[in-house]
Amino acid sequence: SSKYTRRNQAEFVKIADFKEGIERIRNGELDLLAPATMTDARKEEFAFSELHFGMEHTILVTMPDREDLFYQDYENYNGLKIGVINDYPMTDFFIEKMTLHGTDAELVYFENLQECEAELQNGSIDAMVASILRYKEEYKLLDSFSPQPIYFLTHKDNTALLSELNKAMAQIQETYPTMLDELLYMYYPIYEQHFLTREEIEYIEQEKV
């Protein structure tokens, strides 16, 4: 008999990080993991929903008292200590961004986001890279980039559930096409916020019309 059996109702399981979720999917302890970005390595081992259910951006954040750091001010990020996570797609996206701007910052690697956040809050690093879905109001946003669609991820053997999920997601898209956008703005208001660069702030301070 399959370890993937139908439950009477959904159960939401708290996990420490994505790595734990992946391991529990492998062991059959979880049926679905989300949000998950699709990578070549993950596609080889796991199955994904046919449709995505939103977009995930990579973000660079610092503490709000860092008045010397401005939005998208990469030419002035040289020499910063920036926390990134090992084996994390957002880390790769940020390295590409730094290369594009010729930024020479020091990357400090951590095993998980909790460790990285602790070091940011105690001042050991200047900024950190994370997912926009992990953004907190107490942080100051320095950039948001590399949008990637996010999916449900499951074990490749969990075909019956995946089939039902795909049908349900298609039905929702057909009958309520704006639902995902409405939920995104409701639970992640950062998507509707606008942030100013150093040049824009300096222009505003001149009180020009």
C-alpha positions, 0 to 999 in steps of 0.5 A: 500500500502507498504511504500517500493516503487520503486524509480527511482534512488538510493539516498544516505543518510548521517547518524550520526551513525549506531544507527540512521541508524537502527532507520530509517530502523525501521521507513521505512525512509531507504531501505538499511543500510550498512555496517552491521555485522550480530548478533543474535539480528539483525537477529531477527528484520531485514533481511540481504543480502544473500551474504556479500560484504566485511570484517570488522575488529575491530581496536585499534588506538591512536594518532601518537605522542604516541611513547610509544605505539606499535602495538600488545603490549598488555602487555604494555597496562595495565592502559591505558584509552581506549574509546569504544562505548556502544552497539557496536559489536567491543567493545565485540570483544576488551574485548575478546582480552584484556581477551585473553592477560590478559590486565588490561586497563580502558574502557571508554564508549561513546554513539557514535564514534564522542564523542570518537574521540573528547576525543582521540584527546584532550588527555582524553583517550589513545586509542579507539576501532573502525571499520577498515572502520572508520580508518583515516590516522592521527591515529596510528594503534595498532591492527586489529583483529576479521574479520567479514563479512559485509552485507546489512541490511533492514526491513523484510517487504522489500522483493521485494528489498531484492530479487533483491539485492540478485540476483544482488550480486550473478550475480556480484560474478559470472561474476566479482569475484575479484571486491570486493577485488579491491574496498576494496584495492582502497578505504581502502588501510590500508588493504594492509599496514603492521605494525611492533611490538615493537620487530620488530622495535628494531630488525631493529634498530640494523641494522641486516641483 
